[in-house]
Amino acid sequence: MTTTSIRMPRRIFPTTVVKHPVLFGIVRHTLLVCLLVVLLYPLLWMVAASFRPNNEIFNGLGLFTGNFTLDNYVNGWGAGQLGFSQYFLNSFLVTALSIVGNLISCSLTAYAFARLEFPFKRTLFAILLGTMLLPYHVTLVPQYILFNELDWINTYLPLVVPKFLGTEAFFIFLMVQFIRTLPRELDESARLDGAGHFGIFARIIMPLALPAIGTTAMFTFIASWNDFLGPLLYVNRADLQTVPLALQTFLDSTGENAFGELFAMSTLSLAPIVGFFIVSQRLLIEGIATTGMK
């Protein structure tokens, strides 16, 4: 008579954890809160510094002060030749056009790679993915020469037009991954109803691709809103400056830096990003969790 031995599964958690789940939960949450405080401390310090007088900003590492003031916000908002109201409007214009351009061009390109059949499709898609490995700074000089020849310097065209031409390979890849998860039977049903490729794209694919669209819009918003190098290269006129470029006016090469106004306007510049994230966080999390990071 043969006997068979049953191998018990190995314990995943230490015995102490199983015996004391409440203690394990307290320790885990304490460590997470400590890590969160460490990560958020620079941001909290910047916000606290924006409410301090300039001569007290670097007196310590604490977050609280007895001399609370709003002068940094009042003086900072009117700084520069036109004031930050104009710079915020410029940033909103560039960011909005960049989002629209990326959504249109990247979604159309992604639909072509995900649903259509054409010669050299795999090769072209591999080349597209290869462009993500190319550092942005490598293309700066030829791009500047091209835009200068087109007489686009001191306009927003160098910042906006490439967005309408499908130059963001990461967002195209993100949408391709999502569209590939949609069943092709939906396309066939729509085709039986007389829909063409544009009808399938507009009525079937786009409504179902909202998580990928939200993710693309959010990342485009952050990249365009915080872009400093692009406006620095292509925009020299004061009335066309964006917020990141205007912030450098508070830093003087002679040492007369207005750090209080700089921190105040930097804090305000974060508000649109936080607001956009709160509005689109459901689509952003769903898009990352279900599509692009596969």
N, C-alpha and C positions, 0 to 999 in steps of 0.2 A: 504494500500500500504506500503510495507516494503522497507526500504532503506538500502543499503549496504554501508558500509564505506570502503574506500580504504586506506590501511595503507601505507604511504610513506616510502621508505627505509631510514634507518638512515644514517646520514652523516658519512662517513669514516674519512674524513680529517676535521680539524678545518676550520671554515669559513675564517679565515685570510689566511690560506694556499691556499684555492681556489681562494681568491681574489688576492693573491700575489705569484704566483707560482715561479716567478723569484727570489724573496727574499728568499723563502723557499729553492730553489736550491742552492743559494749562502751560506746560513747558513749550509745546509747539507754537501756541499762539503768542507766548511771550517772546520767543525768538523771532517770529515773523514781525511782531510790532517793533522790536529793536531794529531789525533789518530795514523796515519801512522808514523809521525815523532817520536812520543813517542815509538812506537814499534821498529822502525829501529834505534833509537839513540844508543843503545849498540853496534850494528853492525857497524854503522858509526864511533863511537868513537874508536872501535878496529882498523878499517882500517886507521883512521887518526893517531892513536898512532903508527902504524907500520912504519910511515914516520918520526917519531920524534927521537931525541937522547934519550938514556936511562934516562939521568938525567932530562929530561923535560916531560916525559910521564905523570907523576902524578901531574904536576904543576897546572892543572886546568881541567875544564869539557868542555872547548871549543874544536871545531873541527879543528881549523886552527892554524898553527904555522909559525913562521918566519924562523925556522931552518929546512928546508926540507932536508931529507937525505935518501939515498937508502942503507946505510951501513947495516941496519937490515936485508934486503933481501939477500945481498951478504954474510954476515957472517952466517946468519941462514941457507942458502942453503948448506953450507959446514960443518955445525955442525954435531956432532955425529961421530961415528967411520967410517961410510960409506957415509955420506952426504944424503941429503933428496931426491936426485934423486933415490937412491936405495929404500928408504922408500916409495916413491910414486909408484915405480914399484911393490913393494910387495903389497901395498894396491890395486892397479889396478888388480893384479892377483887374490887376494882373493875375491875382489868384483865381478869380471867377472865370476869366477867359482860359486860364490854364486847365481848370477842372473841366470846362465844357469841351475843350480841345482833346484832352486825354480820354474822356468818356466816349466821344464820337469816334476818334481814330482807333483807339485801342479795342473798342468793342467790335467795330467792323473788321479789323484785322484778325481778331481772335475768332470771330465767326467763320471767316474764310479758312483759317487753319484748322478749325475744329470740325467743320461741316462740308466744305467743298473739296473737290478733287481737281488738282491741276498739276502740270509737269513740275518736277523738282520741288514738290511740296516739302518733303522731309529735309532736303538739303537746305532750302530757304529757312525752314524753322530752326534747323541746327545753327545756321549762321546768325539768325535772330537771337538765339540763346547765347551764342558766343559773344555778342556785343555787350552782354551784361558783365563780361570779364574785362572789358576795355575800360581803363580808368577815364573818368570824365575829363581830367586835365590833359590827356593826350590829344583830344580833339579841340582844345580851346583855341590854339593858334589858327588852324585852318578854318574853324568856324568864324573867328573874328575877321579873318581876311575876306571870307565870303560875304558876311554881313556888311563889312565896310564897302566892298565893291557894289553891293546892292543899295548903298546909301541908307542903311537901316540904323546906323549909330544915332544915339539920342532919341530913339523911339522905343516903344514896347514890342515891336515886331520880333527882334531876336529872342525875346523871352516868351512870346506867345505862339508865333507861327510854328515852331518845331513841335509843339504839343498837338497841333492838328494834323501832323504828318506821321503819327505812329512811331515816334522815336523812343518811347518808353517801353523797352522790351520786358521789363518785369511785370508791368500791368497787363501786357498782352498775354504773357505766359499765365498769369493769374486767371484771366478770363477764359483762356483756352482750357485750362484744367477744369474750370467750372462747367463750361458748355459741354465738354466731353461727358460729364456725368449725367446730363439730361438725356432721356431716352429718345432715340431717333424715330420711334413710332409717332411722337408728337409732330415731327416734321412731315412724316408721310400722311398723317391725318389732315394736316393743314394743306398739303399739296393736293389731296383729293378734293378739298373745298375750293381749289383754284388759286391758292396763295403761291406766289413766287418766292424767290430767295429773300427779297426785301420784306415781303409780308411776313414770312416765317421769322425773320430777324426781329422785326418791329413788334409783332403781335404775340409771338410764342417765346422767343429766346430772351428778349430784354425784360419782360415782366418777371420771368423766372430767375433772372440773373441779378436781382436786386442786391443780394449779399455781396457779390463780387463788385458790383457798381459802387456800393457804399464804401467798400474797402479801398477801391481805386480813388474815389473822391476824397476820402479822409487822408490817405497818404499824399495825394497830389496837393491837397490844401496845406499840409504841414511843410512839404518840400518847397512849394512856391512862396508861402508866407515867410518862411525863415531864410529864403535864398538871399545870400549876401554877395556872392561872387558874380553872379549874372548881372544884377543891376550895377555893380561896381565897374564892370567892364563896358557895358553898353549904354549906360545912362549917366550923363555928366551934368545935365541941366537940373537946377534945384527944384523946379516945379514938377519934375518927373521922378524924383527920388522916392523910394519905398521906405518902410519903417526900419528894416535892418540897416539900410544905408544911412538913414538920418540919425540913428543912434550914435554913430561914430562922431557926430558933431559935438557931443559932450566930452570927448577926449581930445585934449589939446596937446600938441607936441611940446609946448613950453612948460607943461606941468600943471597948468590951471585947469584941472579936470573937475567936472561937475558930476561926481559919482551919485549924489542924491537924486538929481534929475534923471541920470542914466538908469538907475535902478527903478525909479518910478515909471518911466516910459517902457522899460523892459517888462515890468509887471503888467502894465496895460496891454502890451503886445501879446502876452500869453492868453489874455481873456478870450479872443476869438477862437483860438485853438481848443481851449477847454470847452467853450460853448458848442463848437462844432462836434467835438468828441461826444459830449453828453447827448446831443441830438441823434448822432449816427452810431452810437456805440453798439446797439443791437445788431445792425447790419454789419458793422465792422467785425465784431466777435464771431458772428455766424459765418461771415465770409472767410475769415482766417481758419476757423475750426473745420469748415466743411469743404473748402476748395483749395485755396492757393498753397497751403503748406503740405499738401500730399506729396 
